[in-house]
């Protein structure tokens, strides 16, 4: 019983330390799951909507957004990390990349899971 209480106390202390040490305001850097708007307010990826015109403004290696299956993704950080090379990502910057993504990765859990970390919102048709 004594060992159990000591273990529990250590668990609580370590958990408390982690709670205070982990940053609470996370910005979109690839796999965080939340984004911070220009006003600094945290938003969940599903609450922000983008039009095709919005996405088209981000059609370069320095700012690459793409629409994939109804979601909007900031793929800028992924360009240099993509195992298939930069061109695969650059080819979908600023437009709907659903067909390209589905043709290459449709039904594969790992690419879909990695993509989810870059989601910044939803596509809203004009």
C-alpha positions in Angstrom: 0.0 0.0 0.0 2.9 2.4 0.8 4.5 1.8 -2.6 1.1 2.5 -4.3 0.7 5.8 -2.5 4.3 6.8 -3.3 3.7 5.9 -7.0 0.5 7.9 -7.0 2.2 10.9 -5.5 5.0 10.8 -8.1 2.4 10.5 -10.8 0.5 13.5 -9.6 3.6 15.6 -9.2 4.9 14.8 -12.6 1.5 15.3 -14.2 1.2 18.7 -12.5 4.7 19.7 -13.7 3.8 18.8 -17.3 0.6 20.7 -17.1 2.5 23.9 -16.3 5.4 23.3 -18.6 3.4 22.5 -21.8 2.5 25.7 -23.7 -1.2 26.3 -23.9 -1.2 28.7 -26.9 -0.1 26.6 -29.8 0.3 28.0 -33.3 -0.1 26.0 -36.5 3.3 24.5 -37.3 2.3 21.3 -38.9 1.0 18.8 -36.4 -0.5 20.8 -33.6 -4.1 20.4 -34.4 -5.1 24.0 -33.5 -4.4 27.3 -35.3 -4.0 30.8 -34.0 -5.6 33.5 -36.1 -3.9 36.8 -36.8 -5.8 38.2 -33.9 -4.3 35.6 -31.6 -7.6 33.8 -30.8 -7.3 30.0 -30.9 -9.7 28.4 -33.4 -10.3 24.8 -34.2 -9.6 23.9 -37.8 -13.3 23.2 -38.5 -14.5 26.6 -37.5 -12.5 28.6 -40.1 -13.8 28.5 -43.7 -11.9 29.4 -46.9 -13.1 30.1 -50.4 -11.2 29.0 -53.5 -10.1 32.6 -53.9 -8.6 32.5 -50.3 -6.7 29.3 -51.0 -5.5 30.6 -54.4 -3.6 33.3 -52.6 -1.4 30.6 -51.1 0.0 29.0 -54.3 3.8 29.0 -53.6 6.5 27.3 -51.6 6.5 30.2 -49.2 2.8 29.8 -48.5 1.0 26.6 -49.7 -2.6 26.0 -48.9 -4.6 23.2 -50.6 -8.2 21.9 -50.5 -8.3 18.2 -49.9 -11.6 16.4 -49.6 -13.4 19.5 -48.2 -10.7 20.5 -45.7 -8.2 23.3 -46.2 -4.6 22.5 -45.3 -1.5 24.6 -44.9 1.2 22.4 -46.4 4.0 24.9 -46.4 6.0 23.0 -43.7 5.4 19.7 -45.4 6.8 20.6 -48.8 10.4 19.8 -47.8 9.4 16.7 -45.7 7.2 14.9 -48.2 8.7 11.5 -49.0 7.5 11.8 -52.6 9.4 15.0 -53.2 8.6 18.7 -53.2 6.9 18.7 -56.6 4.1 16.5 -55.4 3.1 19.2 -52.9 3.9 22.2 -55.0 1.6 20.9 -57.7 -1.4 21.3 -55.4 -0.6 24.6 -53.8 -3.4 27.2 -54.2 -6.0 24.7 -55.5 -8.0 21.7 -54.9 -5.6 18.8 -54.5 -8.2 16.1 -53.7 -7.8 14.1 -56.9 -4.0 14.1 -56.6 -4.1 13.1 -52.9 -6.7 10.4 -53.4 -5.0 9.0 -56.4 -1.7 8.6 -54.5 -2.9 8.0 -50.9 -6.6 7.3 -51.0 -7.6 4.8 -48.2 -4.1 4.8 -46.6 -4.2 5.7 -42.9 -0.7 7.1 -42.5 -0.9 9.8 -45.2 -4.4 10.8 -44.0 -3.3 10.9 -40.4 -0.3 13.1 -41.3 -2.5 15.4 -43.4 -4.9 15.9 -40.5 -2.1 17.7 -38.6 -2.0 20.4 -41.2 -5.7 21.2 -41.3 -6.5 24.9 -40.8 -10.2 25.0 -41.8 -12.9 23.9 -44.2 -13.6 24.7 -47.8 -16.7 26.9 -48.4 -17.8 26.9 -52.0 -18.3 30.4 -53.3 
